[in-house]
Amino acid sequence: MLSDSEREAHIKDCGRLMQEAMQRYEQSGNFHDRADADAWRILMERAIKARSPEQVALMEQEMGISQ
């Protein structure tokens, strides 16, 4: 199980890798690059959904959207 800080780093890494794969796809038109981008997106979305309630509350507070 990942700590909140490890999960946030994982989310950031997945996002970066997704963007890099999309850039490769845009340049190459190779559907393998697009599939890589989709796979990184899915992993990122799963990690976002797995955030702890404490992490979500902290992020909401930092964004000024919580009470």
N, C-alpha and C positions, 0 to 999 in steps of 0.2 A: 504494500500500500504506500502510495506517495504522500509526502507531506504537502501542505499547501504551497510552500515555496517551490518544491520540486515539480508539482503539477503545473504551476504557473510558468515555470521554465519550459516544461514539455509543451504547453500550449503555444508559447512563443516560438519554440523550435519548429513545431508542426506548421505554424503559420508561415514561417520563413521558407521552409522546404516546399510548402504548397505554392508559394509565390514563385520560387525558383523553377519549379516544374512547369508552372503555367507559362512563364517566360520562355522556357525551352519549347513548349508546345506552340506558342505563338510564332516562334522563329522557324521551327522545323515542320509543323503540321503533323508530327508523329503522334499517333494516338496512344502510344505507350507513355509518352510524357504527360498527356492529359489524364491517363489512368493513374499515374503517380500523383498528380495534383489532387485528383479526387480521393485517393487513398489517404493522403496527408490531411485533407479537409475532414474526412470522416473521423480520423484519429483525433484531430483537434476538437471537433464537435463532441465526441465522447468524453474527452477530458474536461471540456467546459461543463458538460452536464454532470460530471462527477465532482464538481467543486463542493467543498464542505459548506454547510450552512454558515459557519463562522467566516469563511472566506468571502462568501456572497455578501454577508452583512458588512464586512469591512470594506469591500469594494463599493457597495451602495453608499456607505457613509462617506468614503473618499470622493465619490461623485456628487454628493449632496442630494441623493434621492431617497434617503432613509430618514427616519425620525430620530 
